[in-house]
């Protein structure tokens, strides 16, 4: 297989997009799943190419709100012409925990994106 190269990225308010060449959807989806597992996330719904990854208990978060750390994000891995795109979107706003919760969700999205980029390119 050829060398994996990042060919583009795009940041939006609610999501991040990374685009790679020299790889397949399956290979990238496997790397995403492995990376998310190392950060403590599990695939809650969907599959590796289009799923929701979550960390923490949804039930406890519902009962105790901001006292329980709960994070989730939607991940889509898809073919785009000859490249593979990953879209990582917020699965929750974090506003249930006030401004601090929203900041935590935003920072986590940035950390996932940069860590995932490094993991795929290494």
N, C-alpha and C positions, 0 to 999 in steps of 0.2 A: 504494500500500500504506500502511496506517496505521503509526503510530509504534510501535516495539518497546518494550515495557515489561516490566520484571522484576516478576513477581507473587509469587514465592516462592523460597525456598531451604531446604535441609536438609543438615546435616552429620552424617555417621555416621563410625564408626571407620574403615571401609574405603572409603567413597565420599562423593561430594558430589552434590547434586541442585540444579539451577537450573531455574526455570520462567519462561517468557516468554509474553506475549500480543502480538497484532498482527503475527504472522509465520507462516511455514510451516515444516514439517519440512525441506524441501529447502533453503530459505534458511539456516536455522540449521546444517544439516549442512555446507553449503558454507563458512560462516564458521568452523565448528569445524575443518574440514580445512585451511583457510588458516592459522588461528591455530597449529594444531599444527605445520604445516610451518615457520612462522617460528621455532618453538622447537626445530627440528631433529628433529622426529618424522616418521615415515613410516607410512603405513597398511600394516601387516604382514599382517593377515587381515581378512576381512569386507569391508564397504563403509562409506560415509560415515555411514550411519544406525545401523549396529551393527558396530563394528570394534575391532581392537586396534591401537593406535598404539605404536610403539617407537622408541627412540633408543639407538644403540650396537649393537655386534655381539653377538648371542646366542652365537655360536661362541666368540669370544674370551672372553666372560664365563664360559662354561662351563669353559674351560681355565685362565683366570687369576683367576677369582673377583673379589674386591673390588678388584683392581688395575685392572679395566676398568669404566668407567661404563656401566651398562646400566639403562635405565628403560623401563617400558612401562605403559600404562593402557588400560582397556577403556572405550569411549565408546558410549553409546546415546542416540540422538535419536529421540523418539517423540511422537506426538500424544496429548494427555491432555485429553479433552473439547474445549474451545475453545483450549487452550493447548498449548505445545510444551515438553516436558521434556527436559533433558540430564542424564544420569547419568554421572559420571566416577568410575570405580572403579580402585583399585590393581590393576595387573597382576602385581605381584610384591611380596613383603614387604620385601625389602632386608636381611633377617636374614643372608643369606650374607655380607654385609659387616660384620656385627656391629651394635652399637647405632648406630654412625655411619651405616651403610648404611640402617638402618631410619629414622633421623631424616631422611636425605636424601630418601627416598621420600615420607615424610609432608610435608616442606616442598615438594617438587615438586608434589604433589597440590594443596596450598593455592595455590601460585603459578599453576598451570594454571587453577584455578577462578577466581581473582580476575582474571587476565589475560583469560580467556575472557569473563567477565562484562563487563569494560570494552570488549573488542573488539566484542561483540554490541550493546551499548548505544550505541556511538559512531557 
